[in-house]
Amino acid sequence: MIAPKLRAPAGACDCHMHVYEDRFVPVPTSPFKPPHAPLSDYREVQVALGLSRAVIVQPNGYGFDNTCTLEALAELGDAARAIVTVPPDVSDAELERLTHAGTRGVRFHLLPGGMLHWESLEPMATRIARFGWHVQLQLDGRELPRHETALAKLPVPLVIDHNGKFMEPVATDHPGFLSLLRLLDGGNTWVKLSAPYETSRSGPPHYDDVGRLAKALVRANPQRCVWATNWPHPGRNPPPETAAMLDLLLEWADDDATRRRILVDNPAQLYGF
């Protein structure tokens, strides 16, 4: 593995990664065949990048079966947290069990392959509020203006994936991006600086079109930004170099203090490390 140029500070957190094991069968709605990406492989990534904390996100390919994610969470212990996918009728007892295991949020993936839908978002947010969870949301950022008012009123924190996941990269004065900035200004929303390759049209190594959005997010609200690898970069063939994803912070954030905030302080606050 290529070593990154950026030296991660102590306590640095990868706020979005997945674990896949061949012994788990994907759901029929899985958008692709899950790779074999066990926790042992990810631990090599952690060492190479100097990361000490991780947030394990339930893959869409496993639907509501969080077993693979929770096994990895148990192995990593207090150095990790989980984001799970649960059905709308999940019991309070199950939410309690998941909380004690280290879960801190529920995943709403509102693009093809996701398990939960808009109509269950507000009811689910109300359910999870007393457990100290947040909503992790992935959508086409161009839809944010339609939903901004409802999202701003959620009774739990909101974490938006992948620089807003604008499926067609937009200008910084686009209504969807301005909506994202307003949500961040509201003090209850966070955004992940991650996976630019999923939406970029300009491509590597700098992903300039998405990079402009990431830089604008950091300038506007560095206290509301976290960073992630999105390892193992599911659905990408060939996958990008994970070290290169960390090094993008050298371009997106101007100084070590800001990078430390994004890598250490903000995740510690958001996920309770």
Secondary structure as UniProt FT lines:
FT   TURN            10..11
FT   STRAND          13..17
FT   TURN            22..23
FT   TURN            28..29
FT   HELIX           39..49
FT   STRAND          53..57
FT   HELIX           60..62
FT   TURN            63..64
FT   HELIX           67..76
FT   HELIX           77..79
FT   STRAND          80..84
FT   TURN            88..89
FT   HELIX           92..101
FT   STRAND          103..109
FT   TURN            112..113
FT   HELIX           118..120
FT   HELIX           121..128
FT   HELIX           129..131
FT   STRAND          134..138
FT   HELIX           141..143
FT   HELIX           144..152
FT   STRAND          158..160
FT   HELIX           162..164
FT   TURN            172..173
FT   HELIX           175..185
FT   TURN            186..187
FT   STRAND          189..193
FT   HELIX           196..198
FT   TURN            204..206
FT   HELIX           208..220
FT   HELIX           222..224
FT   STRAND          225..227
FT   TURN            231..232
FT   TURN            234..235
FT   HELIX           242..247
FT   HELIX           249..252
FT   HELIX           256..260
FT   HELIX           261..265
FT   HELIX           266..271
//
